[in-house]
Amino acid sequence: MSDSNAALTTPTGSADGGLARNGSARGYAPGRTLPLAVEIVRQFKRRRTLVMFGLLLALPWILVIAFKVGAGSGQPGTSLRISDLAVEGGLNFAAFALSVSASFLLVVAVALFCGDSVASEASWSSLRYLLASPIPRDRLLRQKLVVAMGYSAAAVVCLPVMALLAGTLAFGWNDVRVPGTGETIAALDVLPRFGVVIGYALVSQFVVAALAFLLSVSTDSPLGAVGGAVGLVIVSSILQAVEALGSLREFLPTFWNTAWLDALAPQPSYEGMLKGVAVAVTYSAILIAFAFRRFRSKDVVS
């Protein structure tokens, strides 16, 4: 055999170029491409991840300082709004921090992690190289989605947990006073419910995450994907205020976002939360399905 022919054969002497029976390269395992650990580290090292988590962890302490500085200007005990009861104890403070952040800051955080995941790769022109590695499209999208949802969940959880810690250190571990009625509930009785509240806050963000992810696979502009998801929340909140829509408002993705307040009442009610979970899961499942279908036929070269 000549040297030129020998260079075209495999080490075993075959001339199949090292291909397996299905045409793929020998040793190629699609299920081992783009490990989750690699993607987690890649996303963690990005500046937007560090900045966002820094803001979420710092916000409760900023609120504590604000309450401490303004302690002499208010009239504590005369009002039963959730903002005025925030200084009553750690759980009251955590509930207040969640209420003021869930409608915007957490929305931005979830939209950022999910909307930036694929669109940023397209904008950097690295998406085509990932697929040429080769990484199966469904697997790439699944790994991106799992990591994005993981960081979104961490963002939603870390803020109320840090608020609970900051509020307890600043205002003590006291029983919970219910906004509106002023009734008192033992803190240990409310603590398990607060865990349910955090879980519900996470589920209520599923629609934002799913829409941001769908937009992320449809555009190469991360800002457009993030802005589109945040815009959905804004439009839904505006429509929610239109009472002429009647019961149709219950199908808006933001209508049940504050249903978690019922879980902190003296007689907790979970009916609204169950409806909110049903709406969020339905919308998010449809949007995620569209995202996978869209990405399977997407032209990543042009």
URUR-V247864 format. One record per pair of residues at least 6 apart in sequence whose ideal C-beta (glycine too) atoms are under 6 Angstrom apart, sorted by the first residue. I is the first residue (numbers start at 1). J is the second residue. D is the distance in Angstrom with one decimal. If there is no record, write none. Layout:
BEGIN
i;j;d
I;J;D
I;J;D
END
This chain:
BEGIN
i;j;d
9;15;5.1
10;18;5.0
18;25;5.9
18;26;4.9
20;26;5.3
30;136;5.0
33;135;4.3
34;135;5.1
34;143;5.0
39;143;5.4
39;147;4.7
40;147;5.6
43;49;5.8
43;147;5.7
52;109;5.4
56;155;5.8
56;158;5.6
56;159;4.7
57;162;5.3
60;97;5.4
60;162;4.9
60;163;4.0
60;166;4.1
61;166;5.4
63;97;6.0
64;166;5.2
64;170;4.6
67;87;5.5
80;179;5.7
80;180;5.5
80;182;5.0
82;96;5.3
82;99;5.8
82;179;4.3
85;92;5.0
85;177;5.0
85;179;5.8
86;92;5.6
86;93;4.8
86;96;3.8
87;171;5.1
88;174;6.0
88;177;4.9
89;171;5.6
89;172;5.8
89;174;3.3
90;164;5.3
90;167;3.9
90;168;3.2
90;173;5.5
91;176;4.9
91;187;5.7
91;190;5.6
92;176;5.8
93;167;2.8
93;171;5.9
94;160;5.2
94;163;4.2
94;164;4.1
94;167;5.5
97;163;3.6
98;160;4.7
101;159;5.9
102;201;5.7
106;156;5.6
107;208;5.5
107;230;6.0
107;233;5.1
109;155;4.2
110;152;4.4
110;205;4.6
110;208;4.9
110;209;5.1
111;208;5.5
111;212;4.5
111;226;4.7
111;229;3.9
111;230;5.3
112;226;5.4
113;148;4.9
113;151;4.4
113;152;4.9
114;148;4.4
114;209;4.4
114;212;4.0
114;213;4.6
115;212;3.5
115;215;6.0
115;216;5.0
115;225;3.4
115;226;4.0
115;229;5.6
116;222;4.3
117;144;4.5
117;148;4.4
117;216;5.6
118;144;5.6
118;216;4.3
118;217;5.0
119;216;4.3
119;219;5.6
119;220;5.9
119;222;4.3
119;225;4.8
120;222;4.8
121;127;4.0
122;220;3.7
123;220;4.8
127;300;5.2
128;300;4.9
128;301;6.0
137;295;5.9
137;296;5.8
141;292;6.0
141;295;5.2
152;209;5.5
153;202;5.7
156;201;5.6
156;202;4.6
157;198;5.9
160;198;5.3
175;184;4.9
175;186;5.5
175;187;5.2
176;185;4.8
176;187;5.9
176;190;4.7
177;184;5.7
183;266;5.1
185;266;6.0
193;263;4.9
196;263;5.7
197;260;4.4
197;263;5.5
200;260;4.8
200;273;5.2
203;277;5.3
203;280;5.3
204;257;5.1
204;276;5.9
204;280;5.5
206;280;4.5
206;284;3.9
207;253;4.1
207;280;5.4
207;283;4.6
207;284;5.5
208;229;5.1
210;284;3.8
210;287;3.7
210;288;5.1
211;229;4.8
211;232;5.6
211;287;5.5
212;225;5.6
212;229;3.7
213;291;5.3
214;287;4.9
214;290;5.6
214;291;4.2
215;225;3.8
215;228;4.6
216;225;4.4
217;291;5.1
217;294;5.5
217;295;4.4
218;294;5.8
219;225;5.9
233;254;5.9
236;252;4.7
236;253;5.3
236;254;4.2
237;254;5.3
239;252;5.9
240;249;5.5
240;252;5.4
240;254;5.9
240;255;5.6
249;255;5.3
253;283;5.7
256;272;5.7
256;275;5.7
256;276;2.9
259;272;3.4
259;273;4.7
259;276;5.0
262;269;4.3
262;272;5.6
END
